[in-house]
Amino acid sequence: MGNIKKNINTPLTENIIKTLKAGDEILLSGIIYTARDMAHARLQDMIQKGEQLPFDAAGSVIYYVGPSPAPVGRVIGSAGPTSSYRMDPFVPSMFKAGMLGMIGKGSRSAEVKELIVGKCGVYFGATGGAAALLSGSIVEAEVIAFDDLGPEALRKLRVKNMPVIVINDCYGGDLYLEGIRKYSEEL
């Protein structure tokens, strides 16, 4: 299991992902995209129709977040992760489009964990309840599609040193399961 602190830049590559282990603490920098349920449904529809997505998905990282409006002087409002399991049905399409990383909170389905291994992807966890703190890592934010969805619009974010932790790595490592095993052994 990890705990190594690493600085990583997007877009992700297979070589970068292969250096990550469940439990590694990451400071993520570069461009990431936001999408929740409704935006994912639209993206999946576009992928199924063979339409061009509103962003280059190759090596992309999708952050499951619906940020609050930006206060005066800030680029974005609170931006904490939403429960990832709701996006599980869309993950096969997003991997097909080229996505390699996801950020959210909570466990993923067995199918998504298998896809992470098979596609050499990664699932990062962001700390729920720290939305205001996480928004401090976002240095630019721009709506790039689905403006009618309000907070759930597709956004392009530039992040600098966003603190995340590897939950599921490309080797089948699962930080949540490791934690349960470790706790059970200590009882």
Secondary structure, 3 states (H helix, E strand, C coil): CCCCEEEEECCCCHHHHCCCCCCCEEEEEEEEEECCHHHHHHHHHHHHHCCCCCCCCCCCEEECCCCCCCCCCCCCCCCCCCEHHHHHHHHHHHHHHCCCEEEEECCCCHHHHHHHHHCCCEEEECCCCCHHHHHCCEEEEEEEECHHHHHHCEEEEEEEEEEEEEEECCCCCEHHHHHHHHHHHHC
